[in-house]
Amino acid sequence: MGREEWLKRLRARGERAAEPPSEERAADAPGPASAAPSPVPSARDRPPPAQAVPWGVRVAAEAGWRLLVIAATLWVLVQAISAVRVLVLAFVASLLITALLQSTVARLHRHGVSQGLATAMTALLGFALLGLVGWFVVWQVMTNLAELSNRLQDGIDDAKRWLLNSPFHVTEAQIDDLTRMLRDGIGSSREQLADAGLQGVTVVLELLTGSLLALFSTLFLLYDGPRIWRWSLKFAPAPARPALAGAGPRAWDTLTAYVHGTLIVAFIDAVCIGLGIYILGVPLAVPLAVVVFAGAFIPLVGAVVSGLLAVVVAFVANGVFTALLVLIIVLGVQQLEGHILQPFILGRAVRVHPLAVIFSVTAGGLVAGIGGAVVAVPLVAVANTVAGYLLNRPADPPPGTAAPVRRADRL
């Protein structure tokens, strides 16, 4: 074997060693995708489960369980408030009354009257005025009740004659049958009426209890309100106390402005509607005006209900034409209230969107009845002010530096 042939064999062996095996060449050869089996990753090569979930699903899950916690907290809070609603409503009512009367106490105190004497004088004057208004309303109702009953009977007779002469071909026998059915239905519902009477007694007892609690709470808040507020701040965490100390006076200013503004708006509504129905000759004009005044403290809903009550009384006592005139007066006064009185008197600082008003009144009514509907809107207005302050308040000064004292931060 020559030298050249030996070198050729060595080169041939090196080339065969460099080529891949036949199975690898077959796998690398081009062909259909299904012919090449995909490698299965091992357990250690797989990503963690949290990374395998899409980002949007993870964000939704994080937000979902937090919303569930918030919903559960709100549900527990609503149940707790419902269990002690008399106490809660009494305290909130005392806050509203205190917001109304505190300016009088402060004015008397500035003129040299002691805090205790100013509180006693203001409370006696306020509750005496409230008692006189209640007595006057009851007196007016009792005085005009006989006349209203006679007019109601006349209205029923007129409606009966109209039905007999109407194109509906209603006979007197059918009207008598309908009257008999109504009488029998009322007679068969005596048990329900008795239960309703017992519930009414319970409501009266709760009302008396809440009134006494509101009376004593109002006296203490008028006399020692700032000290009670500073004492309540001790239950808050220390880092949150500066923010709460700044939000408290602003919330109180909002509540005071709301109560005073609503009182003025309610008085204007009552005077306008009362004068209108008095000029039209509708009986119970003064009690209806008082009902309109009280209903104005429940925005939107109260005005509608009190206005419809005036329309019904006008329809029963004076007929359809007078009822239409009363309806026009009520609608006109409500438009005046919504577009002129509330924006001008209450201002933008304490205004709440009508949708928020409807939702808050509905929620307050479901939780605590009429009292909840009354206090719902001022609570929402106060919460809006507090939230706006906490979100936009300036940063706390560095430790060791004295922060400037603003007038709104003082109690």
C-alpha positions in Angstrom: 0.0 0.0 0.0 1.5 3.3 -1.1 1.7 6.5 0.9 -1.0 8.3 -1.2 -3.6 5.5 -0.8 -3.0 5.4 3.0 -3.7 9.2 3.2 -6.9 8.9 1.2 -8.2 6.2 3.7 -7.4 8.4 6.7 -9.3 11.4 5.1 -12.3 9.2 4.3 -12.5 7.9 7.9 -12.4 11.6 9.2 -15.3 12.6 7.0 -17.5 9.7 8.0 -16.8 10.5 11.7 -17.9 14.1 11.2 -21.3 13.2 9.6 -24.3 12.7 12.0 -25.9 9.3 12.3 -28.6 8.3 9.9 -31.4 8.9 12.5 -30.3 12.4 13.1 -30.0 13.1 9.3 -33.6 11.8 8.9 -34.8 14.1 11.7 -33.0 17.1 10.2 -34.2 16.4 6.7 -37.0 18.7 5.5 -40.5 17.2 5.6 -44.0 17.7 7.0 -44.2 19.2 10.4 -46.1 16.2 11.8 -43.2 14.0 11.0 -40.9 15.6 13.6 -42.1 14.9 17.2 -42.1 18.1 19.4 -40.0 17.8 22.5 -41.9 17.7 25.8 -40.5 20.1 28.4 -39.6 18.7 31.7 -41.2 19.9 35.0 -38.2 22.1 35.8 -38.4 23.8 32.4 -42.1 24.8 32.9 -42.8 28.4 34.1 -44.4 29.0 37.6 -48.2 28.9 37.6 -48.5 32.6 38.5 -46.5 33.4 35.4 -48.5 31.1 33.2 -51.7 33.0 34.0 -52.3 35.9 31.7 -51.6 39.4 33.1 -55.2 40.6 32.7 -56.6 37.6 34.5 -54.2 38.2 37.4 -55.2 41.8 37.7 -58.9 40.9 37.6 -58.3 38.3 40.4 -56.4 40.7 42.5 -59.1 43.4 42.2 -61.8 40.8 42.6 -60.9 39.5 46.1 -60.3 43.1 47.3 -63.8 44.0 46.1 -65.2 41.0 47.9 -63.5 42.1 51.1 -64.9 45.6 50.7 -68.4 44.2 50.0 -68.3 41.9 53.0 -67.1 44.9 55.2 -70.0 47.1 53.9 -72.5 44.3 54.5 -71.4 43.8 58.1 -71.5 47.6 58.6 -75.0 47.8 57.2 -76.2 44.9 59.4 -74.6 46.6 62.4 -76.3 49.9 61.6 -79.6 48.2 61.1 -79.4 46.5 64.5 -78.9 49.8 66.3 -80.5 52.1 63.8 -82.4 54.0 66.5 -79.1 55.0 68.1 -77.4 55.8 64.9 -80.3 57.9 63.6 -80.6 59.7 66.9 -76.9 60.6 66.8 -77.0 61.8 63.2 -80.2 63.8 63.9 -78.4 65.4 66.8 -75.5 66.3 64.5 -77.9 68.0 62.1 -79.6 69.9 64.9 -76.2 70.9 66.3 -75.1 72.2 62.9 -78.2 74.3 62.8 -78.0 75.7 66.3 -74.2 76.0 66.9 -74.0 79.4 65.3 -76.5 80.8 67.7 -74.6 79.4 70.7 -71.3 80.8 69.4 -73.0 84.2 68.8 -74.3 84.3 72.4 -71.0 83.2 73.8 -69.2 86.0 71.9 -71.6 88.5 73.6 -70.5 87.4 77.1 -73.0 84.6 77.8 -71.4 81.5 79.3 -71.2 78.4 77.3 -73.7 76.4 79.5 -76.2 79.2 79.6 -76.0 79.8 75.8 -76.5 76.1 75.2 -79.5 76.0 77.5 -81.1 79.2 76.0 -80.6 78.0 72.4 -81.9 74.5 73.1 -85.0 75.7 74.9 -85.8 78.3 72.2 -85.3 75.7 69.4 -87.3 72.9 71.0 -90.0 75.4 72.1 -90.3 76.6 68.5 -90.5 73.1 67.2 -93.2 72.2 69.7 -95.2 75.3 68.7 -95.0 74.4 65.1 -96.2 70.8 65.8 -99.1 72.1 68.0 -100.2 74.5 65.3 -100.2 71.8 62.6 -102.2 69.4 64.8 -104.6 72.2 65.6 -105.1 73.1 61.9 -105.7 69.5 61.0 -108.3 69.0 63.7 -110.0 72.2 62.8 -110.3 71.5 59.1 -110.9 67.7 59.4 -114.7 68.0 59.5 -114.7 70.3 56.4 -112.3 68.0 54.6 -114.4 65.0 55.4 -117.5 66.7 54.0 -115.7 67.7 50.9 -114.4 64.2 50.5 -118.0 62.8 50.7 -119.1 65.4 48.1 -116.2 64.4 45.9 -117.2 60.8 46.1 -120.8 61.6 45.2 -119.6 63.7 42.3 -117.4 60.9 41.1 -120.4 58.5 41.4 -122.7 60.7 39.3 -119.9 61.2 36.7 -119.6 57.4 36.4 -123.3 57.0 36.0 -123.5 59.5 33.2 -120.1 58.5 31.6 -119.8 56.7 28.3 -118.5 53.6 30.2 -122.1 52.5 30.9 -121.5 51.9 34.6 -124.7 51.1 36.6 -125.5 52.0 40.1 -125.6 48.3 41.0 -122.0 47.9 39.9 -120.9 50.8 42.0 -122.7 49.4 45.0 -121.1 46.0 44.4 -117.7 47.7 44.2 -118.4 49.5 47.5 -119.5 46.3 49.2 -116.3 44.5 48.0 -114.2 47.3 49.4 -116.0 47.1 52.7 -115.7 43.4 52.9 -112.0 43.5 52.0 -111.4 46.0 54.9 -113.4 43.8 57.2 -111.4 40.7 56.3 -108.2 42.5 56.9 -108.8 43.2 60.5 -105.9 41.0 61.6 -103.5 42.7 59.3 -104.8 46.1 60.5 -104.2 44.9 64.1 -100.7 43.9 63.3 -100.1 47.2 61.6 -101.4 48.9 64.7 -98.9 47.0 66.9 -96.1 47.9 64.5 -97.3 51.5 64.8 -97.0 51.3 68.6 -93.5 50.0 68.2 -92.6 52.8 65.8 -93.9 55.4 68.2 -91.8 53.9 71.0 -88.7 53.9 68.9 -89.5 57.5 67.9 -89.8 58.6 71.5 -86.6 56.8 72.4 -84.7 58.3 69.5 -86.1 61.8 70.3 -84.8 61.6 73.9 -81.4 60.3 72.7 -81.2 63.1 70.1 -82.1 65.7 72.7 -79.4 64.7 75.1 -76.8 64.2 72.3 -77.6 67.7 71.0 -77.2 69.3 74.4 -73.8 67.7 74.9 -72.6 68.5 71.4 -73.6 72.1 71.7 -71.9 72.4 75.0 -68.7 70.4 74.5 -68.5 69.5 70.8 -64.8 70.5 70.1 -63.6 68.5 73.2 -65.6 65.5 72.1 -64.0 65.7 68.6 -60.5 65.9 70.0 -61.2 63.0 72.3 -62.5 60.9 69.4 -59.3 61.5 67.4 -57.4 59.5 70.0 -59.0 56.3 68.7 -57.5 56.9 65.2 -53.9 55.6 64.4 -51.3 58.2 65.1 -50.2 58.6 61.4 -53.8 59.3 60.4 -54.6 61.9 63.1 -53.2 65.0 61.2 -55.3 64.1 58.1 -58.4 63.5 60.2 -57.8 66.7 62.2 -57.8 68.7 59.0 -60.7 66.9 57.4 -63.0 67.2 60.5 -63.5 71.0 60.4 -64.1 70.9 56.6 -66.7 68.2 57.0 -68.4 70.2 59.7 -68.4 73.3 57.6 -70.0 71.3 54.8 -72.7 69.9 57.1 -73.5 73.3 58.5 -73.8 74.9 55.1 -76.0 72.0 53.9 -78.4 72.3 56.9 -78.6 76.1 56.7 -79.1 76.1 52.9 -81.7 73.3 53.0 -83.6 75.1 55.8 -83.8 78.2 53.7 -84.8 76.3 50.5 -87.5 74.4 52.5 -88.9 77.6 53.9 -89.2 79.2 50.5 -90.8 76.1 49.0 -93.3 75.9 51.9 -94.2 79.6 51.6 -94.6 79.5 47.8 -96.7 76.3 47.7 -98.7 77.3 50.9 -99.6 80.7 49.5 -100.6 79.1 46.1 -103.0 76.6 47.6 -104.3 79.1 50.1 -105.2 81.5 47.3 -106.9 78.7 45.4 -109.0 77.9 48.4 -107.7 74.5 49.2 -108.3 73.5 52.8 -105.4 72.6 55.2 -103.1 75.0 53.5 -100.9 75.6 56.5 -100.5 71.8 57.4 -99.7 71.1 53.7 -97.1 73.9 53.8 -95.5 72.3 56.9 -95.5 68.9 55.1 -93.8 70.5 52.1 -91.3 72.1 54.5 -90.5 68.8 56.1 -90.4 67.0 52.7 -87.8 69.4 51.4 -85.2 67.8 53.7 -85.5 64.6 51.5 -84.2 65.9 48.2 -86.2 65.0 45.0 -88.3 62.3 46.7 -89.7 64.4 49.5 -90.6 67.3 47.2 -92.5 65.0 44.9 -94.4 63.2 47.6 -95.4 66.3 49.5 -96.4 68.0 46.2 -98.6 65.0 45.2 -100.2 65.1 48.6 -101.2 68.7 48.0 -102.6 67.8 44.6 -104.6 65.0 46.0 -106.2 67.2 48.7 -107.0 69.8 46.1 -108.6 67.2 43.9 -110.7 65.8 46.7 -111.7 69.2 48.1 -112.0 71.5 45.0 -112.1 69.3 41.9 -109.9 68.5 38.9 -109.3 72.1 37.7 -107.9 73.2 41.1 -105.8 70.1 41.3 -104.2 70.9 37.9 -103.5 74.4 39.1 -101.9 73.1 42.3 -99.8 70.6 40.2 -98.6 73.5 38.0 -97.6 75.5 41.2 -95.7 72.5 42.7 -93.8 71.8 39.4 -92.9 75.5 39.1 -91.6 75.7 42.7 -89.6 72.5 42.2 -88.0 73.9 39.0 -87.2 77.1 40.9 -85.6 75.1 43.6 -83.5 72.9 41.4 -82.2 75.5 39.0 -82.0 78.7 41.1 -82.4 78.2 44.9 -80.1 75.2 45.4 -77.2 76.4 43.2 -77.4 79.9 44.6 -78.0 79.1 48.3 -76.2 75.8 48.8 -73.4 76.5 46.4 -71.2 74.1 44.5 -69.2 73.0 47.6 -72.1 71.0 49.0 -74.0 70.1 45.9 -74.5 66.4 45.1 -75.2 65.0 41.6 -78.9 64.0 41.2 -78.0 60.4 40.4 -76.0 60.2 43.7 -79.0 61.8 45.5 -81.4 59.2 44.2 -79.0 56.3 45.0 -78.2 57.7 48.5 -81.9 58.4 49.4 -82.9 54.9 48.2 -80.1 53.2 50.1 -80.8 55.2 53.3 -84.5 54.3 53.0 -83.8 50.6 52.6 -81.4 50.6 55.6 -83.3 52.8 58.0 -86.6 53.9 56.6 -87.6 57.6 56.4 -84.9 58.6 58.9 -82.2 57.0 56.7 -83.6 58.8 53.6 -83.3 62.2 55.5 -79.7 61.8 56.6 -78.4 60.0 53.5 -77.7 63.1 51.4 -75.9 65.2 54.0 -73.7 62.2 54.8 -72.9 61.8 51.2 -72.0 65.5 50.9 -69.8 65.3 54.0 -68.1 62.1 52.6 -67.4 63.9 49.3 -65.8 66.8 51.1 -63.6 64.5 53.3 -62.5 62.4 50.3 -61.6 65.5 48.3 -59.6 66.9 51.1 -57.7 63.6 51.8 -56.9 63.2 48.1 -55.7 66.7 47.6 -54.3 67.7 50.9 -50.6 68.9 51.0 -47.9 66.6 52.2 -47.1 66.6 55.9 -44.1 68.8 56.9 -40.8 67.1 57.8 -40.4 66.2 61.5 -39.2 69.0 63.6 -40.8 71.8 61.6 -43.9 73.7 62.6 -46.7 73.5 60.1 -48.7 76.8 59.6 -52.0 76.8 61.3 -54.9 77.6 58.9 -58.3 78.8 60.0 -60.0 75.7 58.6 -57.9 73.4 60.6 -59.0 74.9 64.0 -62.1 73.6 65.8 
